[in-house]
Structures are given as structure tokens and as C-alpha cells.
């Protein structure tokens, strides 16, 4: 297999925190900004690998994201965890069932699958022809905290960490890693991240948060990883793009909606 055939792209569909930016009812500088890099939909991404499209999470903005980026086919959905801003758009994916005439493959943790059975109980009900028009998923459940899986042709290494009492799955796609909603983690995560060239991780704002790393904490984390480039996402409206970017060390950047990166899987 040629090296080119093992290349992929990573597209930021949304880089905002749970409220998005602008925030409803807010008149702060960032929310009123005309800079498109200060307009942030809820965090989600599109991975394209070997002519297949994989969504990472499907928040409440997924319909708009799919229309904006002409996502006309989805070959798999990866759910990092079950907070609303990451799963609120699951029913919008029903259209892909109609277009592709099959259930949508979905990769998630055992804990997330149990949450799904409570939050979306009707997805697990017996389907009656002509009566059920909900989204349909073919679930692949990760029973371990760390491991590797071939998901519909996409080789994935995964690990886990906590955000409050919520287990979150972190992903490694070759030389790129994606860690959303990271707060509490084992030092062993740096073994998982060894050799990563592109690190993508959440960094809510400069001031402390009970559920997210601050930008300064994320900088410290990034420096331990030693990636060539780090991109912060899941950004709140407290982060104004130009000002915050000017404060970041070399090799660390703020991501923005529509930014596309390349990665390689050796």
C-alpha cells in the first residue's frame, strides 16, 4: 500500500464549547466580533481516510455543519462521550440512513452505550416497517479503557480519561491525536501520545474550570507531549481569537471552524 493511500484529512466542523459562540444573549467582544474565527459551532470533526468519511461526535449543530461542508455521505460515527453538545444532533443523522440504505456504524465506549440506552431508548426498540423513522445505528462497543480497533477501515488507537464523572474516549489516528473535554487523566496518557506530531485538545478559557483544562494547563500538557503542532478547540466566548493567539507559544494555535489538517497512518 502506498504512503499516499494512508494519508487522511481532519476537518474542524466546530471548535466551540457547549454554548457555542456567539452565546445567546451575550454582548461581549467575542460574541459581537465580525471575525469568522470567533464564530464557533459546537465541537465536532470530519475525518476523511481512504475515500471514507467519519464523524467525530454529532452535536446540536451537525445539520448546519453537514450542509456547510457538503457532507453527503458518512461511513462511520465516533462518539467520544454523551454530553449533549456532542450527541444532541444524533437524530439529524437519520438522513444518512435514507441516503445509504443502511444503519450508520457507530463506535463508542461501554459507558456511553449504557447512557445511550437511557437517553435514546427508542433507538433500541424493535423496528416496525412503516412506523419507526428514527436514526439507526450499528454499534461497535469498546469494552476496554485503552486499545486499538479497525473501524470500517480506519485504524484507531484509543484511550480514556474523565471529565467530572463522565468517561471520555481520546483518539489517535496515526500521527494525530484528538482529546476533547479532557480534565482528569493518568500520567500514562503521555505514553499513548508518544510520537504524535499533531495534537488537538480542548482548552476552554484562561480562567479555571471544574470540567475543562484552562489554556495555560493545556499549554503545559502540550509541552509534555512535544508535538510539532498543537491546536486548541472547545473554546468558550472568553477566548477572542486574535488576542488569545498572540499569547500562545510557538507551535500552539487556536483551531477555528473550517480548518483542515493532514495526518498519516504508517
Secondary structure, 3 states (H helix, E strand, C coil): CCCHHHEEEEEEEECECCCCECCCCCCCCCCCCCCHHHCECECEEEEEECCEEEEECCCCCHHHHHHHCCCCCCCEEECCCCCHHHHCCHHHHHHHHHHHCCCEEEEEEHHHHHHHHHHCHHHHCCCCCCCCCCCCEEEEEECCCCEEEEECCEEEEEEEEEECCEEEEEEEECCEEEECCCCECCCCHHHHCCCCCEEEEECCCCCCCCCCCCHHHHHHHHHHHCCCEEEEECECCCCCHHHHHHCCCCCEEECCCCCEEEEECC
